[in-house]
Amino acid sequence: MIGLMKKDFAMIKSNFKLLGVLIIVYTVMGFLGEMDISFILPFMCVMIMISTFSYDNYNKWDAYSITMPNGRKNSVRSKYLATLAMTFAVSFITLLLSFLISYVRTETIPYEQILVTMFGTIFGTLLVLSFMYPIIYKFGVEKARIGIFLIVFGLVIIGSFLLPYIDFSFLAKTLSFLEDYILIILVAIAILMVYGSYKISERIFRKKEF
């Protein structure tokens, strides 16, 4: 398992340098007050990890990995764990940088605001991960990108059509009622979301022919 994760990290070694440069650039922009760095860096981790699917396909890795003991299961599991490890590591670095930027610029650290923003970003990142990985395992990276674009475009159209019929007052009352439990609820949703995505991807990969 650890070896498979190391394999993914080795394939994107050059991307780590790019990620390091971007962290520096976005940190400088954060000090200048031109952007909030918490929104983009965790998402980039998923995008970088998605590139490993292309490397695997180019090198015929999947056909080799299934010959190992529990190869199909471990291959999928390692992909998710590597992505989660990278996402949380970069999110932690981003959190510390956000504290530093806020203190340097305002001499105060709004811990609650930064933590809420960071948590929202991590939740959004896990949502993207949970949504994209099963599609990639099913259709491949290139077809998945097209499919994801069409799905997102379709959801935007459907959302804009349904928007006039949504009772926002009811949603506001519901959110107000759940306010004290929202963090626990979102953590539970995130865990179930990632686990469900993993199980779907595992099932797809087990049935895949090479």
C-alpha positions, 0 to 999 in steps of 0.5 A: 500500500505504502509502495503504491502511494510512493509510486504516485508521489514519484510520478508527480515529483516534478509537480511538487516543485511547481506547487512549491513555486505556486505556494510562494507566489500565492503567499506573496499575493496574499501579503499584498491583499490580492487573493485568499490563498485558502481557496486554490491550493487544496484544489490543485492537489486533486488536479495534480493527483488526477494526472497520475491516472494519465501516467498509469494509462500511458505506462500500462500500470493498471494491467501490471498492478492487478497481478499483485496480491489484492492488486485491484483493491490496493490500487484504488485505495492507495490512489484515494489515500495519496490524494487525501494525504496530499490534500490535508498536508497542503491544507495544513500548510495553507492554514499556517500561511493564512494565519501568518498573512493575517497577522502580518497584515492586520496584527490579528488572527481571526481564527474562526473565520480562517478555520471555517474558510479552510474547512469549506475549501477542504469539503469542496475539494473532497466533493470534487474528489468524490465526484471525479474519481469514479467517473475517471475509473469508469471512462478514463481521464479524457472522457471523464473531463468531457463528461464532467464538463457536460454534467456541470454545465447541465447542473448549472442550466437545471439550477438556473431553471429551478432557482425561482421555485426554491423556497429560500426562507425554508432553507434559511430556517433549516440551516438556522436549526442545524447551526449548532450541528453543522460542523459535525454534519459536514464532517459526517457527510465528507466521510460518507462521501469519500468512502462511498466514492471509494467503494464505487471506484473499487467496484468499477475497477474490479470489473474492468478488463485490461 
